[in-house]
Amino acid sequence: MTVLGISGSTRKDGNTAQLVRLILDRCEMAGLKTEFVSLAGKKINPCLGCEKCKEKAWCVVQNDDWDEIMKKVLDSEVLVIGSPTYYYDVCGHLKNFIDRSYSLYHNRRLAGRKAVAVAVCANKGGARTIETLEGFLSSHEFSYLGGVRGKGYLEGDILKDTRALKRADELGDKIVKLLKPVD
Ligand SMILES: Cc1cc2nc3c(=O)[nH]c(=O)nc-3n(C[C@H](O)[C@H](O)[C@H](O)COP(=O)(O)O)c2cc1C
């Protein structure tokens, strides 16, 4: 697939999932192939810090869903990665996913892809969530297309944040422009 959206929230259809999907919808409407993955219900164990990945060039932690999702990231041209804000930062579930991408860092396996960051908070801390996502993307040498910070507390609240919805459309359009240049 061309554009992969990941929501790190454990709410399957929560605000982060909805905001990520709005960006994907914009891409689909323009004819791009997209896929959405929610980490809700997925088992993502933490990084062991064993450094065995330096030798193996892949994470050695087994029996969970990390491999399958990371293979999708490797197959994509653009990653739209989103997290709810938990204590002014990304949620732990997504952080586990990110930490294990260290296994791909040694050989710069993710370098050159493009990415968009998405964060939702109820009130405060969304800026740091975006910063953490940017840190992940820049460590892996993604080319950063920009981010969107939305506000919402209960599932679906994000649809009332018109500023975030507009920004999501803009980011979707930016992806489309890059992947489908008009001649
Ligand atoms: C454990 C936990 C910590 C949270 N910490 C913050 C926070 O630091 N700042 C904030 O504004 N909202 C915080 N929230 C609220 C969520 O960011 C908010 O409900 C968001 O919309 C959830 O996104 P989701 O529906 O994609 O899961 C927290 C929620 C939970 C469950």
The ligand as an SDF file (V2000), in Angstrom:
LIG
                    3D

 31 33  0  0  0  0  0  0  0  0999 V2000
   -4.1320    7.5790   30.8690 C   0  0  0  0  0  0  0  0  0  0  0  0
   -4.6170    8.8500   30.2310 C   0  0  0  0  0  0  0  0  0  0  0  0
   -3.8220    9.9770   30.2930 C   0  0  0  0  0  0  0  0  0  0  0  0
   -4.2460   11.1490   29.6740 C   0  0  0  0  0  0  0  0  0  0  0  0
   -3.4270   12.2620   29.7410 N   0  0  0  0  0  0  0  0  0  0  0  0
   -3.8190   13.4060   29.1320 C   0  0  0  0  0  0  0  0  0  0  0  0
   -2.9840   14.5760   29.1480 C   0  0  0  0  0  0  0  0  0  0  0  0
   -1.8680   14.5900   29.6520 O   0  0  0  0  0  0  0  0  0  0  0  0
   -3.4580   15.7140   28.5560 N   0  0  0  0  0  0  0  0  0  0  0  0
   -4.6860   15.7560   27.9720 C   0  0  0  0  0  0  0  0  0  0  0  0
   -5.0690   16.8140   27.4880 O   0  0  0  0  0  0  0  0  0  0  0  0
   -5.4820   14.6550   27.9000 N   0  0  0  0  0  0  0  0  0  0  0  0
   -5.0760   13.4880   28.4600 C   0  0  0  0  0  0  0  0  0  0  0  0
   -5.8770   12.3670   28.3790 N   0  0  0  0  0  0  0  0  0  0  0  0
   -7.1030   12.4140   27.5610 C   0  0  0  0  0  0  0  0  0  0  0  0
   -6.8920   11.8410   26.1510 C   0  0  0  0  0  0  0  0  0  0  0  0
   -5.7440   12.3890   25.5250 O   0  0  0  0  0  0  0  0  0  0  0  0
   -8.1150   12.1260   25.2960 C   0  0  0  0  0  0  0  0  0  0  0  0
   -9.2500   11.5240   25.8580 O   0  0  0  0  0  0  0  0  0  0  0  0
   -7.9510   11.6890   23.8450 C   0  0  0  0  0  0  0  0  0  0  0  0
   -9.0500   12.1450   23.0920 O   0  0  0  0  0  0  0  0  0  0  0  0
   -7.8930   10.1920   23.7230 C   0  0  0  0  0  0  0  0  0  0  0  0
   -7.7150    9.8520   22.3790 O   0  0  0  0  0  0  0  0  0  0  0  0
   -8.2860    8.4740   21.7570 P   0  0  0  0  0  0  0  0  0  0  0  0
   -9.7820    8.6030   21.7340 O   0  0  0  0  0  0  0  0  0  0  0  0
   -7.6710    8.3910   20.4310 O   0  0  0  0  0  0  0  0  0  0  0  0
   -7.7990    7.3980   22.6790 O   0  0  0  0  0  0  0  0  0  0  0  0
   -5.4840   11.1860   28.9960 C   0  0  0  0  0  0  0  0  0  0  0  0
   -6.2770   10.0420   28.9460 C   0  0  0  0  0  0  0  0  0  0  0  0
   -5.8690    8.8780   29.5470 C   0  0  0  0  0  0  0  0  0  0  0  0
   -6.7390    7.6410   29.4630 C   0  0  0  0  0  0  0  0  0  0  0  0
  1  2  1  0
  2  3  1  0
  2 30  2  0
  3  4  2  0
  4  5  1  0
  4 28  1  0
  5  6  2  0
  6  7  1  0
  6 13  1  0
  7  8  2  0
  7  9  1  0
  9 10  1  0
 10 11  2  0
 10 12  1  0
 12 13  2  0
 13 14  1  0
 14 15  1  0
 14 28  1  0
 15 16  1  0
 16 17  1  0
 16 18  1  0
 18 19  1  0
 18 20  1  0
 20 21  1  0
 20 22  1  0
 22 23  1  0
 23 24  1  0
 24 25  2  0
 24 26  1  0
 24 27  1  0
 28 29  2  0
 29 30  1  0
 30 31  1  0
M  END
$$$$
